[in-house]
Each structure stands twice: as structure tokens, then as C-alpha cells.
Amino acid sequence: MLDATDSRAGERGPVPGRTRSTFHVLSLLNGWSLFVMGTLSLGISAYASSWAGVIVSMAIILHGTLEILLSKRSAADSLKSCSRWMAFNQIGLATSLSLYFAYQMSALEPNVLIASLLETPLYDALLMYPEDLRLKLLDGLPKMLGVFYIIVAAVTWIFCGGTALYYWIQGR
């Protein structure tokens, strides 16, 4: 029991509904963002006939839909159970995206990349560089794109892992 000499005597305790409503809003925002971005990506991938893009877009839509459903269920039912499943969903999302990035890395064709740089307007921009640097850029482009995909996968795991950790902690 707090007495008048305790420095925390006038402070209010945590508001039980506030944490739950913040969780609910953030998880719904996350779910709807995934759903909308997945839908836009699906349209673009279908138009470009990129079947790998279509598959990953459908996976993103699925993860977003699951996030929305679990968020709504957590508001009505058990926050603990739903938040744990939402954490697993985030890990699944990171895995889905990482598999797509790995596929994209494996599908890189150095000759096609270099040929695309040798066409206007990209080649005009390359002409501004000295010839030795231009050759290094052309030779290093496939490696640079591979490193780019690795960085994007790492960032994906950081953000999805952070979100999963937040969901897991909220379920305790």
C-alpha cells in the first residue's frame, strides 16, 4: 500500500484498455498495409507476367488478411493466444519475403543486367564517369544487386522480428 511519503503516491497505474487498444490499432494498421501493398503488387506482377511476383504478392495478402483477422479476434477474445499467432505470422512474412529475395538473387543474369545498362538513357549517365570506373560498375553490378537483396532481407527480418517481439510481449 502506498503512503503519503511514497513518491509514487499521486501517480496513476497503467490503464488496462489503453495497451489493448494501442495493440489493436497498430496490428490493424499493419494488416491493412500488408493487404493493400500485396494487392497493388499483385496487380503490377500480373501485368508484368512475373509469376514469382504474383506468388509473393499473394503471400503478402495472406499474411495481411491473417493479421487483420487475428487483430479483430484479439479485441473480442484472447489477446494472449492471438498475439502469439500474430508473432508467428510476422516470422512467416519475413520468411516468405526472404525466399522471394533469394529467388530474385538466383535469377540474376549478369549479361542481361549489363545489356540494360548499355542502352539509353542509362548508358548516357554512365558516359559521365571515367572509363575505368564505368567498367568497374558494369562488372560489379550483379554483385551489387546481390548485396542489395541481402540488405533488404536483413531489414525485413529486423522489422518483422521487432513486430513479432512486440506481439509476443503483448501476449504475456
C-alpha positions in Angstrom: 0.0 0.0 0.0 1.3 3.5 -0.8 1.5 6.1 1.9 1.8 9.9 1.7 5.6 9.7 1.9 6.0 7.5 -1.2 7.0 9.4 -4.3 4.6 7.4 -6.4 1.5 8.2 -4.3 0.0 10.6 -6.8 0.8 8.5 -10.0 -1.8 6.6 -11.8 -1.2 2.9 -12.6 -1.3 1.5 -16.2 -4.7 1.8 -17.9 -5.6 -1.8 -18.9 -7.7 -0.8 -22.0 -5.1 1.6 -23.4 -2.5 -1.0 -24.1 -5.0 -3.3 -25.7 -6.5 -0.6 -27.9 -3.0 0.5 -29.0 -2.1 -3.1 -29.8 -5.4 -3.4 -31.8 -4.9 -0.2 -33.8 -1.3 -1.0 -34.6 -2.0 -4.6 -35.6 -4.9 -3.5 -37.8 -2.8 -0.8 -39.4 -0.1 -3.4 -40.1 -2.5 -5.9 -41.5 -4.3 -3.4 -43.8 -0.9 -2.1 -45.0 0.2 -5.6 -45.9 -3.2 -6.3 -47.6 -3.1 -3.0 -49.7 0.6 -3.3 -50.7 0.1 -7.0 -51.6 -2.9 -6.2 -53.7 -1.0 -3.4 -55.6 2.0 -5.7 -56.0 -0.3 -8.4 -57.3 -1.7 -6.2 -60.0 1.7 -5.0 -61.1 3.2 -8.5 -61.1 0.2 -9.9 -63.0 0.5 -7.1 -65.6 4.3 -7.8 -66.0 3.7 -11.6 -66.1 6.1 -12.1 -63.1 4.9 -15.3 -61.6 7.3 -15.1 -58.7 5.9 -11.7 -58.0 2.4 -12.9 -58.2 3.2 -15.7 -55.7 4.9 -13.4 -53.2 2.1 -10.8 -53.6 -0.5 -13.5 -52.8 1.6 -14.5 -49.7 1.7 -10.9 -48.6 -2.1 -10.6 -49.0 -2.5 -13.8 -47.0 -0.3 -12.6 -44.2 -2.1 -9.2 -44.1 -5.5 -10.9 -44.1 -4.4 -13.2 -41.2 -3.1 -10.2 -39.3 -6.5 -8.4 -39.7 -8.5 -11.4 -38.7 -6.3 -12.1 -35.6 -6.3 -8.5 -34.6 -10.1 -8.4 -34.7 -10.3 -11.7 -32.8 -7.8 -10.4 -30.2 -10.1 -7.5 -29.5 -13.0 -9.8 -28.8 -11.3 -12.9 -27.5 -8.0 -13.8 -26.0 -5.2 -11.3 -26.6 -2.6 -13.9 -25.5 -3.5 -16.5 -28.0 -4.0 -14.2 -30.9 -0.8 -12.1 -30.3 1.3 -15.3 -30.3 -0.2 -16.3 -33.6 0.4 -12.8 -34.9 4.1 -13.1 -33.9 4.4 -16.3 -35.8 2.6 -14.6 -38.8 5.3 -11.9 -38.8 8.1 -14.6 -38.8 6.2 -16.3 -41.7 6.1 -13.0 -43.6 9.8 -12.4 -43.2 10.4 -16.0 -44.4 8.2 -15.5 -47.4 9.9 -12.3 -48.4 13.4 -13.8 -47.8 12.6 -16.7 -50.1 11.5 -14.3 -52.8 14.6 -12.2 -52.4 16.7 -15.4 -52.6 14.9 -16.4 -55.8 15.5 -13.0 -57.3 19.2 -13.2 -56.4 19.4 -16.6 -58.1 17.7 -15.4 -61.2 20.1 -12.5 -61.8 21.6 -12.8 -65.2 24.8 -10.7 -65.4 24.7 -10.4 -69.2 21.1 -9.1 -69.2 21.9 -6.6 -66.4 25.0 -5.3 -68.3 23.0 -5.1 -71.6 20.3 -3.0 -69.8 23.0 -0.5 -68.7 24.3 -0.2 -72.2 21.0 1.2 -73.5 19.9 4.8 -73.4 19.4 6.7 -71.0 21.4 4.7 -68.5 24.4 4.5 -70.8 24.3 8.3 -71.3 24.6 8.6 -67.5 27.5 6.1 -67.4 29.4 8.1 -70.0 29.8 10.9 -67.4 32.2 8.6 -65.5 35.8 7.8 -66.4 36.1 4.6 -68.5 37.9 2.6 -65.7 35.1 3.4 -63.2 32.5 2.6 -65.9 33.9 -0.8 -66.4 34.1 -1.5 -62.7 30.4 -0.5 -62.4 29.4 -2.8 -65.2 31.4 -5.7 -63.8 30.3 -5.2 -60.3 26.6 -4.7 -61.0 25.4 -8.3 -60.4 27.3 -8.4 -57.1 25.9 -5.0 -56.0 22.4 -6.2 -56.7 23.0 -9.4 -54.8 24.2 -7.3 -51.8 21.2 -5.1 -52.2 18.9 -8.2 -51.8 20.8 -9.4 -48.8 20.4 -6.0 -47.1 16.7 -5.8 -47.9 16.3 -9.3 -46.5 18.1 -8.3 -43.3 16.0 -5.1 -42.9 12.9 -7.3 -43.4 13.9 -9.6 -40.6 14.7 -6.7 -38.3 11.3 -5.1 -38.8 9.3 -8.3 -38.9 11.3 -9.6 -35.9 10.7 -6.4 -34.0 6.9 -6.6 -34.7 6.8 -10.2 -33.8 8.6 -9.4 -30.5 6.1 -6.6 -29.8 3.2 -9.0 -30.4 4.8 -11.8 -28.3 5.3 -9.4 -25.4 1.7 -8.1 -25.6 0.5 -11.7 -25.2 2.2 -12.2 -21.8 
